[in-house]
């Protein structure tokens, strides 16, 4: 029986041709096929097809090309391109995040990279070194998984382009990656390799199979090496220019000023009021008030044209105190620094950042210490 071609990945045009040359240097033949996601537009997206027998070698090369979670141990150099990475799982939460990402990209003059991962029944069930008996249904399963992913992606992009409007859509450079894999691993790997300005991801989706649901969103925001903007499913829909009241939660970490620098750099085009808050007990610890005032003075001196406010929130429960403040002060965006901990402490003492994702309808911007 003649061996059929299997789709390995869908990539932007330029990346596809570079990857094709890499594969052919390794003796892996492949074919390129244009994809037209939006009718009437010139294709800038290419499907790469290979023979089934070449999957092990090709997957290894693809991981080297896009980045792998396991093999990268040091920080990659920052990409010269300004990109915003948008994980896509076709849920309404994902679409809401994508609409905001388009709006942000227009103001920051950044490119948009939409990424979707789906499970390939061969690649993700058979170890590369094993020999397996050919199952006549296997190719059908592969084709079905790839076909469904591409059709859903095309529908998602077409609907998104209509919702944001033709003029806005055409003002932003968009790129698409569709590959077999696990969402959290692929997103984190791409971020490490390409260093986008920002990852914009929805939370609380509709449990689309293998989609960006809560646990995946938490993994991305906890482990990404770039800022992560999490848009809860029930967050009020706003334009980025309406994000005026920004709250930064501090625990007086030495990395706070670095995180605030990144925050203000990212929000530089927008008029914002930044409030730094700390949850504590003023009657028991006057140092908290003094440190907040010192923080405000340092920030005001460094950023003379910005307006800063620092407040001490009285309370024992950090999560509830911040949520109450957000509710009463009409906060548009909550930002904080997520601290990495070992697995045991993550299980028994979850970070405030992770808790906020599941308890708040306010968009959350995470920086990493």
Buried (B, 14 or more C-beta within 10 A) or exposed (E): EEEEBBBBBBBBBEBBBEBBEBBEEEEBEBEBBEBEBBEEEEEBBBBBBBBBEBBBBBBEBBBEBBBBBEEBEEEEEEEEBBBBBBBBBBBEBBBBBBBBBBBBBBBBEBBBBBBBBBBBBBBBEBEEEEEEEEEEEBBEBBEEBBEEBBEBBBEBBEEBBEEBEEEBBEEBBBBBBBBBBBBBBBBBBBBBBBBBBBBBBBBBBBEBEBBBBBEBBBBBBBBBBBBBBBBBBEBEEBEBEEBBBBBBBBEEEEEBBBBBBBBBEBBEEBEBBBBBBBBBEEEEEEEBBEBBEEBBEBBEEEBEEBEBBBBBBEBEEBBEBBBEBBEEEEBBBBBBBBBEBEEEEBEEEBBBBBBBBEEBBBBBBBBBE
